[in-house]
Amino acid sequence: MGVNHLRFASEANLMRLLGVSPGAVTLLGLVNDPQTEVELWLDADVWQSDQFFCHPLVNTATLALSRATLEAFFALTGHSIHFFNAAL
């Protein structure tokens, strides 16, 4: 990924960039990032799954979404998917 240091986003940045609080971080938060300030990085092996479970911006519910549905969502939000291999 070309970075030396990774860390979790602060509570303030989660709210500012994705409109979510800690514990409710979700791929669907990208809908709140119209300026595409957030980069989407996914584990390449995980992306091979058929279904993905995502909070709908709050952690009191969970949605099961297909890869095709998420791909369409990312296209609508303007976010490109970057992949990494966690197994390395």
ZIGIWO-V100949 format. One line per field, one symbol per residue. phi: phi as a letter, one per 30 degrees, with the letter a starting at -180 (. if undefined). psi: psi as a letter, one per 40 degrees, with the letter a starting at -180 (. if undefined). burial: 1 if it has 9 or more other C-alpha atoms within 8 Angstrom, else 0. A space follows every 10 residues. Layout:
phi->???
psi->???
burial->???
This chain:
phi->.ibcbcaddd eddedddbib cejbdaeddd dcbddhdccc cbdedddddd bbcbddibcc abccbdeddd eddddddicd cccbcddd
psi->efidhiiiii dddddddefi iheehideee degeefdhhh hihdddeeid ihhiifeife ihihiidddd ddddddeehi hhiihde.
burial->0000000000 0011101111 1001110111 0011010010 0111000000 0101111110 0110111001 0001101010 10010000
